[in-house]
Amino acid sequence: MSAPPSRSPSPVQAPPVQQTPGPRAAALQKLYSDAIKHTLRTCSYSNFASSFPTPASHAPDAMKRLHSDFVEKLDRSCKLNFDHILRDRQVVASLNDLDRLVDDARRRKTAAEQANTGQAVQPPLPPHTLPASSLYLSHLGPLLSEKHASLSSRLQNAQSENADLVDTVVQQRREIERLLSQLETTIADIDAANEALPVDNMHALTEEAVALDMDLRTAG
């Protein structure tokens, strides 16, 4: 029975992403909040009342309350919808992960510059300048390497099993040859014994054997 193929190593998991807004997430939230405040400021009472001149002239107090309620509900609705989008799209986690990647890249660059005696490190080629073959091979490389390692392991197992089977077959052939040699020796001994016996003795032995067989059958 062949041994089961070895499992490929599990991929290295990325560190957990902080859910508290980082610099970019906090900047995005502030930008949206400032934009909403600016938009609501443009919706002043005078602009709002100009759209409803008759109620504004006859019931200004009611129009002011309506404007205040409208602005408050619009502000709350925009913020709730924005928060829902942030949660649904996991924006905070994604931006925090981007912050982590940028910080890690900066640390790597600093470490490389220090290892290179303070000289500037040449930045890598931008991905959009690379040919299509390099891009798809960079994505397929890890998968192909994993499959190659798995197939190599299975091939080694198969070769080991085949070597064991060859040894078993060789041993069986040797055992068959040994038994055949013993059988040929036994046959040769029997032939030599037959040749050594006189013909008259052979007839006598045959008659005695037949008589003994008849006696046994009669007794039975």
The 8 nearest C-alpha neighbors of each residue, nearest first, counted from 0:
[[1, 2, 160, 3, 157, 156, 164, 161],
 [2, 0, 3, 160, 157, 156, 4, 153],
 [1, 3, 4, 0, 156, 5, 153, 157],
 [4, 2, 5, 1, 153, 6, 156, 0],
 [5, 3, 153, 6, 2, 152, 149, 156],
 [6, 4, 3, 7, 149, 152, 153, 2],
 [5, 7, 4, 8, 149, 9, 3, 152],
 [6, 8, 9, 5, 149, 145, 148, 146],
 [9, 7, 10, 6, 145, 11, 5, 149],
 [8, 10, 7, 11, 12, 6, 145, 5],
 [11, 9, 12, 8, 7, 13, 141, 145],
 [10, 12, 9, 13, 8, 14, 7, 15],
 [11, 13, 10, 14, 9, 15, 16, 8],
 [12, 14, 15, 11, 16, 10, 96, 99],
 [13, 15, 16, 12, 96, 17, 11, 99],
 [16, 14, 13, 17, 12, 96, 18, 92],
 [15, 17, 96, 92, 18, 14, 95, 93],
 [16, 18, 19, 15, 95, 92, 20, 96],
 [17, 19, 92, 20, 16, 91, 95, 21],
 [18, 20, 17, 21, 91, 92, 95, 24],
 [21, 19, 24, 25, 91, 18, 22, 95],
 [20, 22, 24, 95, 23, 25, 19, 98],
 [23, 21, 25, 24, 26, 20, 98, 95],
 [22, 24, 26, 25, 21, 94, 27, 98],
 [23, 25, 20, 27, 21, 26, 91, 22],
 [24, 26, 28, 22, 20, 27, 23, 21],
 [25, 27, 23, 29, 24, 28, 30, 22],
 [28, 26, 30, 24, 25, 29, 23, 31],
 [29, 27, 25, 31, 30, 26, 32, 24],
 [30, 28, 32, 26, 31, 27, 33, 25],
 [29, 31, 27, 33, 28, 32, 26, 34],
 [32, 30, 34, 28, 29, 33, 35, 27],
 [31, 33, 29, 35, 34, 30, 28, 36],
 [34, 32, 36, 30, 31, 35, 29, 37],
 [33, 35, 31, 37, 32, 36, 38, 30],
 [34, 36, 38, 32, 37, 33, 39, 31],
 [37, 35, 33, 39, 38, 34, 40, 32],
 [36, 38, 40, 34, 35, 39, 33, 41],
 [39, 37, 35, 41, 36, 40, 34, 42],
 [38, 40, 42, 36, 41, 37, 35, 70],
 [41, 39, 37, 42, 38, 43, 36, 35],
 [40, 42, 38, 39, 43, 37, 46, 36],
 [41, 43, 39, 40, 46, 47, 44, 38],
 [44, 42, 46, 45, 41, 40, 47, 39],
 [43, 45, 47, 46, 48, 66, 42, 63],
 [44, 46, 48, 47, 43, 49, 42, 50],
 [47, 45, 49, 43, 44, 48, 42, 50],
 [46, 48, 44, 45, 49, 50, 43, 42],
 [49, 47, 51, 45, 50, 46, 55, 44],
 [48, 50, 46, 52, 51, 47, 45, 55],
 [49, 51, 48, 47, 52, 46, 45, 55],
 [50, 52, 48, 49, 53, 54, 55, 47],
 [53, 51, 55, 49, 54, 48, 50, 56],
 [52, 54, 56, 55, 51, 57, 58, 48],
 [55, 53, 57, 58, 56, 52, 51, 62],
 [56, 54, 59, 52, 53, 58, 48, 57],
 [55, 57, 53, 54, 58, 59, 52, 48],
 [56, 58, 54, 55, 59, 53, 52, 60],
 [59, 57, 54, 55, 61, 60, 56, 62],
 [58, 60, 55, 62, 61, 56, 63, 57],
 [61, 59, 63, 62, 58, 64, 55, 65],
 [60, 62, 64, 63, 58, 59, 65, 55],
 [63, 61, 65, 59, 60, 64, 55, 66],
 [62, 64, 66, 60, 65, 61, 67, 59],
 [63, 65, 67, 61, 66, 62, 68, 60],
 [64, 66, 62, 68, 63, 67, 69, 61],
 [67, 65, 69, 63, 64, 68, 62, 70],
 [66, 68, 64, 70, 69, 65, 63, 71],
 [69, 67, 71, 65, 66, 70, 72, 64],
 [68, 70, 66, 72, 67, 71, 65, 73],
 [69, 71, 73, 67, 68, 72, 74, 66],
 [72, 70, 68, 74, 73, 69, 67, 75],
 [73, 71, 75, 69, 74, 70, 76, 68],
 [74, 72, 76, 70, 71, 75, 69, 77],
 [73, 75, 71, 77, 72, 76, 70, 78],
 [74, 76, 72, 78, 73, 77, 79, 71],
 [77, 75, 73, 79, 78, 74, 72, 80],
 [78, 76, 80, 74, 79, 75, 73, 81],
 [77, 79, 81, 75, 80, 76, 82, 74],
 [80, 78, 82, 76, 81, 77, 75, 83],
 [81, 79, 83, 77, 82, 78, 76, 84],
 [80, 82, 78, 84, 83, 79, 77, 85],
 [83, 81, 85, 79, 84, 80, 78, 86],
 [82, 84, 80, 86, 81, 85, 87, 79],
 [85, 83, 87, 81, 82, 86, 88, 80],
 [86, 84, 90, 82, 83, 88, 89, 87],
 [87, 85, 89, 83, 84, 88, 82, 90],
 [86, 88, 84, 89, 85, 83, 90, 82],
 [87, 89, 90, 85, 86, 84, 83, 91],
 [90, 88, 86, 92, 85, 87, 91, 93],
 [89, 91, 85, 93, 88, 92, 94, 86],
 [90, 92, 94, 93, 24, 89, 20, 95],
 [93, 91, 95, 89, 90, 94, 18, 16],
 [94, 92, 96, 90, 95, 91, 97, 89],
 [95, 93, 97, 91, 96, 92, 24, 90],
 [96, 94, 98, 92, 97, 93, 21, 91],
 [95, 97, 99, 93, 94, 98, 16, 92],
 [96, 98, 94, 100, 95, 99, 101, 93],
 [99, 97, 95, 101, 96, 100, 102, 94],
 [98, 100, 96, 102, 97, 101, 103, 95],
 [99, 101, 103, 97, 102, 98, 104, 96],
 [100, 102, 104, 98, 103, 99, 97, 105],
 [103, 101, 105, 99, 104, 100, 98, 106],
 [102, 104, 100, 106, 101, 105, 99, 107],
 [105, 103, 101, 107, 102, 106, 100, 108],
 [104, 106, 108, 102, 107, 103, 109, 101],
 [105, 107, 109, 103, 108, 104, 110, 102],
 [108, 106, 104, 110, 105, 109, 111, 103],
 [107, 109, 105, 111, 106, 110, 104, 112],
 [110, 108, 106, 112, 111, 107, 105, 113],
 [109, 111, 107, 113, 108, 112, 106, 114],
 [112, 110, 114, 108, 113, 109, 115, 107],
 [113, 111, 117, 115, 109, 114, 110, 118],
 [112, 114, 117, 110, 116, 115, 111, 109],
 [113, 115, 111, 112, 116, 110, 117, 109],
 [114, 116, 112, 113, 117, 118, 111, 120],
 [117, 115, 113, 114, 118, 112, 111, 119],
 [116, 118, 112, 113, 115, 119, 114, 111],
 [119, 117, 112, 116, 115, 120, 113, 114],
 [120, 118, 112, 121, 117, 115, 111, 108],
 [119, 121, 112, 122, 118, 111, 108, 115],
 [120, 122, 119, 123, 124, 118, 108, 112],
 [123, 121, 120, 124, 125, 119, 108, 111],
 [124, 122, 125, 121, 126, 120, 128, 129],
 [123, 125, 126, 122, 128, 129, 127, 121],
 [126, 124, 127, 128, 123, 129, 122, 130],
 [127, 125, 129, 128, 124, 134, 130, 123],
 [126, 128, 125, 129, 130, 124, 134, 131],
 [129, 127, 126, 125, 130, 124, 131, 134],
 [128, 130, 126, 127, 133, 131, 134, 125],
 [131, 129, 132, 133, 134, 128, 127, 126],
 [130, 132, 134, 133, 135, 129, 136, 127],
 [131, 133, 130, 134, 135, 136, 129, 137],
 [134, 132, 136, 131, 130, 135, 137, 129],
 [135, 133, 131, 137, 132, 136, 138, 130],
 [134, 136, 138, 137, 132, 133, 139, 131],
 [137, 135, 139, 133, 138, 134, 140, 132],
 [138, 136, 140, 134, 135, 139, 133, 141],
 [137, 139, 135, 136, 140, 134, 141, 142],
 [140, 138, 136, 142, 137, 141, 143, 135],
 [139, 141, 143, 137, 136, 142, 138, 144],
 [142, 140, 144, 143, 139, 145, 138, 137],
 [143, 141, 145, 139, 144, 140, 146, 138],
 [144, 142, 146, 140, 145, 141, 147, 139],
 [145, 143, 147, 141, 142, 146, 140, 148],
 [144, 146, 142, 148, 143, 147, 141, 149],
 [145, 147, 149, 143, 148, 144, 150, 142],
 [148, 146, 144, 150, 149, 145, 143, 151],
 [147, 149, 151, 145, 146, 150, 144, 152],
 [150, 148, 146, 152, 147, 151, 145, 153],
 [151, 149, 153, 147, 152, 148, 154, 146],
 [152, 150, 154, 148, 153, 149, 147, 155],
 [151, 153, 155, 149, 150, 154, 148, 156],
 [152, 154, 150, 156, 155, 151, 4, 157],
 [155, 153, 151, 157, 156, 152, 150, 158],
 [156, 154, 158, 152, 157, 153, 159, 151],
 [155, 157, 153, 159, 154, 158, 160, 152],
 [156, 158, 154, 160, 159, 155, 161, 153],
 [159, 157, 161, 155, 160, 156, 154, 162],
 [158, 160, 156, 162, 157, 161, 155, 163],
 [159, 161, 157, 163, 162, 158, 156, 164],
 [162, 160, 164, 158, 163, 159, 157, 165],
 [161, 163, 165, 159, 160, 164, 158, 166],
 [162, 164, 160, 166, 161, 165, 167, 159],
 [165, 163, 167, 161, 166, 162, 168, 160],
 [166, 164, 162, 168, 167, 163, 169, 161],
 [167, 165, 169, 163, 164, 168, 170, 162],
 [166, 168, 164, 170, 165, 169, 171, 163],
 [167, 169, 171, 165, 170, 166, 164, 172],
 [170, 168, 166, 172, 171, 167, 165, 173],
 [169, 171, 173, 167, 172, 168, 166, 174],
 [172, 170, 174, 168, 173, 169, 175, 167],
 [173, 171, 175, 169, 174, 170, 176, 168],
 [172, 174, 176, 170, 171, 175, 177, 169],
 [173, 175, 171, 177, 172, 176, 170, 178],
 [176, 174, 172, 178, 177, 173, 179, 171],
 [175, 177, 179, 173, 174, 178, 180, 172],
 [176, 178, 174, 180, 175, 179, 173, 181],
 [179, 177, 181, 175, 180, 176, 182, 174],
 [180, 178, 182, 176, 181, 177, 183, 175],
 [179, 181, 177, 183, 178, 182, 176, 184],
 [180, 182, 178, 184, 179, 183, 185, 177],
 [183, 181, 179, 185, 184, 180, 178, 186],
 [182, 184, 186, 180, 185, 181, 187, 179],
 [185, 183, 187, 181, 182, 186, 188, 180],
 [186, 184, 188, 182, 187, 183, 181, 189],
 [187, 185, 189, 183, 188, 184, 190, 182],
 [186, 188, 190, 184, 185, 189, 183, 191],
 [189, 187, 185, 191, 186, 190, 192, 184],
 [190, 188, 192, 186, 191, 187, 193, 185],
 [189, 191, 187, 193, 188, 192, 186, 194],
 [192, 190, 188, 194, 189, 193, 187, 195],
 [191, 193, 189, 195, 194, 190, 188, 196],
 [194, 192, 190, 196, 195, 191, 189, 197],
 [193, 195, 191, 192, 196, 190, 197, 189],
 [194, 196, 192, 193, 191, 197, 190, 198],
 [195, 197, 193, 194, 192, 198, 200, 201],
 [198, 196, 200, 199, 201, 195, 194, 193],
 [197, 199, 201, 200, 202, 196, 203, 194],
 [200, 198, 202, 201, 197, 203, 196, 204],
 [201, 199, 203, 197, 202, 198, 204, 196],
 [200, 202, 198, 204, 199, 203, 205, 197],
 [203, 201, 205, 199, 200, 204, 206, 198],
 [204, 202, 200, 206, 205, 201, 207, 199],
 [205, 203, 207, 201, 206, 202, 200, 208],
 [204, 206, 202, 208, 203, 207, 201, 209],
 [205, 207, 209, 203, 208, 204, 210, 202],
 [208, 206, 204, 210, 205, 209, 211, 203],
 [207, 209, 205, 211, 206, 210, 204, 212],
 [210, 208, 212, 206, 211, 207, 205, 213],
 [211, 209, 207, 213, 212, 208, 206, 214],
 [210, 212, 214, 208, 213, 209, 207, 215],
 [211, 213, 209, 215, 210, 214, 208, 216],
 [214, 212, 210, 216, 215, 211, 217, 209],
 [215, 213, 217, 211, 216, 212, 218, 210],
 [216, 214, 218, 212, 213, 217, 219, 211],
 [215, 217, 219, 213, 214, 218, 212, 211],
 [218, 216, 214, 219, 215, 213, 212, 211],
 [219, 217, 215, 216, 214, 213, 212, 211],
 [218, 216, 217, 215, 214, 213, 212, 211]]
